[in-house]
Amino acid sequence: MINLSKKKIFILGAGNEQVPAIKKCKELGMFVIASDKNNSAPGKILCDKFYCVSIKNFPKNFAIAK
């Protein structure tokens, strides 16, 4: 199995649809970053780092990804 403990993943959206992906990435030991326009998105508390940014805001999400 690949060691993912030092890997980071950026998930666009932190709503109910993304929660299973966030949980799985955390189980694999990944550092999870997510952005969502809803500051109360359910996945916010599951992430290591959360940004209140719409997934449609390409410039800001691209800057976060860098």
C-alpha positions as CSV (number, residue, x, y, z in Angstrom):
1,M,0.0,0.0,0.0
2,I,1.2,3.5,-0.8
3,N,2.2,5.7,2.2
4,L,-0.1,8.8,2.0
5,S,0.7,10.2,5.4
6,K,2.8,13.1,4.0
7,K,0.5,13.9,1.1
8,K,-1.9,16.8,0.9
9,I,-5.2,16.9,-0.9
10,F,-7.3,19.9,-1.8
11,I,-11.0,19.1,-2.1
12,L,-13.3,21.6,-3.7
13,G,-16.4,21.7,-1.6
14,A,-17.0,20.5,2.0
15,G,-20.7,19.7,1.8
16,N,-22.5,16.4,2.5
17,E,-21.4,15.1,-0.9
18,Q,-17.7,15.6,0.0
19,V,-17.8,14.3,3.6
20,P,-17.1,10.7,2.6
21,A,-14.1,11.7,0.6
22,I,-12.8,13.9,3.4
23,K,-13.2,11.0,5.9
24,K,-11.5,8.5,3.6
25,C,-8.5,10.8,3.0
26,K,-8.2,11.4,6.7
27,E,-8.3,7.6,7.3
28,L,-5.4,7.3,4.9
29,G,-3.4,9.9,6.9
30,M,-3.6,12.7,4.3
31,F,-3.6,16.4,5.2
32,V,-7.0,17.6,3.9
33,I,-7.6,21.1,2.7
34,A,-11.1,22.1,1.5
35,S,-12.9,25.2,0.3
36,D,-16.6,25.9,0.3
37,K,-18.6,29.1,0.2
38,N,-20.6,27.9,3.2
39,N,-18.7,28.7,6.4
40,S,-20.9,26.1,8.1
41,A,-20.3,23.3,5.7
42,P,-20.4,19.9,7.4
43,G,-17.0,18.9,6.2
44,K,-15.4,22.0,7.7
45,I,-14.8,20.4,11.1
46,L,-13.3,17.2,9.4
47,C,-10.6,19.1,7.4
48,D,-7.1,20.0,8.6
49,K,-7.5,23.4,6.8
50,F,-10.7,25.1,5.6
51,Y,-11.1,28.1,3.4
52,C,-14.4,29.9,3.1
53,V,-14.2,30.4,-0.7
54,S,-16.7,29.5,-3.4
55,I,-15.5,26.6,-5.6
56,K,-16.4,28.9,-8.6
57,N,-13.7,31.4,-7.5
58,F,-10.9,29.9,-9.6
59,P,-8.2,32.6,-8.8
60,K,-8.6,32.1,-5.0
61,N,-8.7,28.3,-5.2
62,F,-5.7,28.2,-7.5
63,A,-3.8,30.4,-5.0
64,I,-4.8,28.0,-2.2
65,A,-3.7,25.0,-4.2
66,K,-0.3,26.6,-4.9
